[in-house]
Amino acid sequence: MNKPLVAILSGAGISTDSGIPDYRGPEGLWRRDPDAEKLVTYEYYMGDPEIRRRSWRMRRETGALRAEPNAAHRAVAELERSGVPVRVITQNVDGLHQLAGMPARKVLELHGTAREFVCTGCHVRGPMEDALARVDAGEDDPPCLRCGGILKPATVMFGEHLDPVVLGEALAVTKACQVFIAVGSTLQVHPAAGLAGVAADQGARLIVVNAEPTPYDDRADEVVREPIGTALPELLRDLR
């Protein structure tokens, strides 16, 4: 018998146990420091060298690249290894699904990755560690070594469009899956949030795992409010 395709949409809440703060939760970064949003807004970032300097300092200080996958990330990878077809659609840029053992080709990063930098001029990419090493060495706004252009993380900032290819693949997975689990996402940021509705429209079993209520709870077959680090591994064990 064919095993059902499981699509997992993961948001910031899946990574808080790894020490990465969320943005929109009760203790979220945007609520604590509304000005921080400028650091990841394309227009401000490109137009203001001081915003870029603050951005690079923030990346050094948060230590997000040192974060390790937690029990929830590992449970997703274990489900995939057990032979269940799994695709991860993530709003996160931390790369923790892949570090936990999910094959990179089965992870769709809607908002890009913080583990690489990209030049806004010539589009060359490289490991974020290389750019941060230059900041450590005293360059407070390191320019591109190839063309002198402005470097930014390879993430989708506010004011930038999502990659249409990645979004198209995410939509195809959502339409094809039999089970759609939204975990650690407020389901308020579109177009990612709308995928939950698409899954429900297509007849998939919709499961929402999140501490706070979401706009899609009334359409879900199951809503789980328990802590993600224990609730998701339990839920995925049952799916096996």
GIMOSUL-V308879 format. One record per helix or strand. SS is the DSSP state (H for helix, E for strand). FROM is the first residue (numbers start at 0). LEN is the number of residues. If there is no record, write none. Layout:
# GIMOSUL-V308879
SS;FROM;LEN + SS;FROM;LEN
This chain:
# GIMOSUL-V308879
E;5;5 + H;11;3 + H;15;3 + H;28;4 + H;33;7 + E;40;1 + H;41;6 + H;48;14 + H;63;3 + H;70;11 + E;85;5 + H;95;4 + H;103;3 + E;106;3 + E;111;8 + E;124;3 + H;127;9 + E;142;1 + E;149;6 + E;157;1 + H;163;13 + E;178;5 + H;193;8 + E;204;5 + H;216;3 + E;221;3 + H;227;12
